[in-house]
Amino acid sequence: MRWLTLYLRSRRAHAAVVGVVACAAAMWSLGLALADTPEMGEQMVVLTVLLLVICLTPTLGGPDDEMERTAAFAWLPRRAAHLLVAGLLVTLLLLATLPTGARFGPAELVVRDAAGLLGLTALCAATLGTARAWFLPLAWTLPAVLFPRAEPVAGQILTWQAQPPSSTAATVTALLLALAGLAAYAMSGPVPRAPAEAAQQ
């Protein structure tokens, strides 16, 4: 348990969890105050999932790049567990609103987008670094939400975040991103920072 405590502290997990809960509560309150119906719009749901994933992005890297690459720990299962817990946190927080007057749903949309966006973020952390890991999910999701394409299949893939849960192309895209991100991050961890960037920490 001591190792877990140190790990969570080094990843600033407590602050991230507080931020995620606060953002979810703020978005839920906004929906409760402004929505005409209990069901949140799909755009609101997707953007809330994105916001929560971005809040968790800093936890994908620690303060010591050398420690991230040491063989003293079995990093692969720990990193995989980290992503799975992050995904569960985002999903459960939003699904907990289903019995309330402002619902983030349907459940399939929340689960699909949480898995896909978290996988994309983890993939970016493993290739671009933790500090830049949120760039691509944000840059991809905003146009997808504003300009969703129902046809052709390529349009569904490019705007998978905003597709209805019944879209097979969107589900497969999210699944592939989730698996790719899980594999890349669990095996290699976040890419080391540049010396100048690390010196600023």
N, C-alpha and C positions, 0 to 999 in steps of 0.2 A: 504493500500500500504506500510505502514511502516513495518508491519509484514513481508510482502513479501521481502522487501529489506533486512531486518535482516536475514531472512531465507536463501536467496541466498548468502549473505555474509558469514554466518556460514557454509554453504556447499561448499564454495569456488567455486561457480558456474561460476563466471566470468572467473576465470583462466581455469576452465575445458572447457568452451565454446571456449575460445581462442585456447586452445590445440586441441580441436576437429576440429575446422576450419583449423588450421595450418596443422594438420596431413592429413586431407582430401585434402587440396591444394597441399601438398607435394606428396601424392600418385597420385593425378590427373596429376601433372606436370611430375612425373616419367613415368606414362603411356603414356602421350602425347609425351614424348621424345623417349621412347623405343619401344612402340607398333607398329607393322606393320599395324594393322587395328584399326579403331576407337573403336571396341568392346574390352573391357578389358577381359582378361581371367577369368574364374570363380574362380580360385585360388586367383587371385589378388583381386577380389571383396570380397570374403569371408574373406581374411586376413585384408582387409581395414575395413570391418564392425567390425571385432574383435578388431582392433586397436582403433577405435572410441569408442566402448563400454568400453574398458579398460580405456580410457581417462576420461570417465564419472563416473567410479566406485567410486572415492573418494567422489563424491557428495551424495552418498547413506548414509553417516553417518556424524554426526556433532561432535563438540568438547565436548559436554556435554551429557554423557550417561543418566544422570538422567532426563534431559530435554526431551530426546527421549521417556521417559516412563510416563511423567506427563499426568494427565487427563485434564489439562487446555486447551488443544487444541484438535480439532477433527483430529487426526493424520491420520486416515485411508484414507479419501479423499485426504488429502494433499500428502501423500506418493504415492497414486495411480496416482494422477496428475503428480507428479514428474517423475515417470516411463514413463507415456504416453508422456510427453513433451520430455524426453530424447530419446525415441524411434522415435518420430517425427523429432527431430533434426538430428539424424543419417540418417534416411530415406530420408528426404528432401535434405540434403546436397549432398548425393550421387545421388539421382534422378535428381538433378539440372544439373548434367553433361550429361544427355542423349542427349541434343541438341548439345553438343560440340564434339571436335575431339577425346576425350578420355572418353568413356561412361562406367559408372559403372552400369551394368545391367545384365540380364533383371530385370525389376522392381519387379517381383514376388520373385526373389532370394534375392534381397536387403531387401524387407519387411519381408520375412520369417526369414532370418538369423538375422536381427536386432531384431525382436521380440523374437526369441528363445534365442539368446545369452544374450540379456538384461534380459530376464526372468530368465535364468540360473544364471546370475550374481547376480540378486536380491535375488534369492533363497539362494545362497551362502552367501550373506551379512546377511540374516536372520538366518543362521545356523552356519556360520564360522566367521562372522565379516567382516566389510568393508575392512580392510587391506588385507584379504586373499580372498576376493570375486572374484578376477580375476584369481586365480590359476586354478580352474577347467575348466572354459571356454577356457583358453589358452591350458591347457594340453589335453583337449578333441579335440579342433579344429585343432591343428597342425597335429596330426596323421590322422585325418579325411580328411584333405586337401591332405596330402601326399599319403595316401593309401585308396582312396574311394572305396567302394564296391557296385556294382550295384545289386548283388545277394548274398544271398537270402534277404528276407525282413528284417531279423535281421541286415544284413550288411547295408542296407539303413538307418535303425534306428541309428545304431552306428556311421555312417558317414553322418548324416543328413545334416550337414552344407555344405557339398560339393556335395550333390545330385542335379540333375537338378530340376527346378521348377515344372516339371510335376510329380515328385515323391510324391505320396500320403502319403507314410510312413514318409518321411522327413517332410512334411507339418504338419501332425498330431503330430509328435514328437515336432516340434518347437512350435506348438500351446499349447500343454500340458505344456511345459517348461515355456512358456510365462504366462499362467494362474496360474501355481503353484508359479512362482516367484512373480507375482503380488499379489496373495492372501497372501503368507507368509510375504512378505515385508510390504504390506499395513497394515496388522493386527498386526504384532509384531515389525516391524522396524529392524534395524541392531542389532545383538547380542552385548551385552555390552563387552567392551574390558577388558582384564585382568588388575588388578591394576598397574602392572609394565609397561604395554604397554601404559595405559592412562597417567601415570606419565611422560612419555617421550614427550607427546604432548605439 
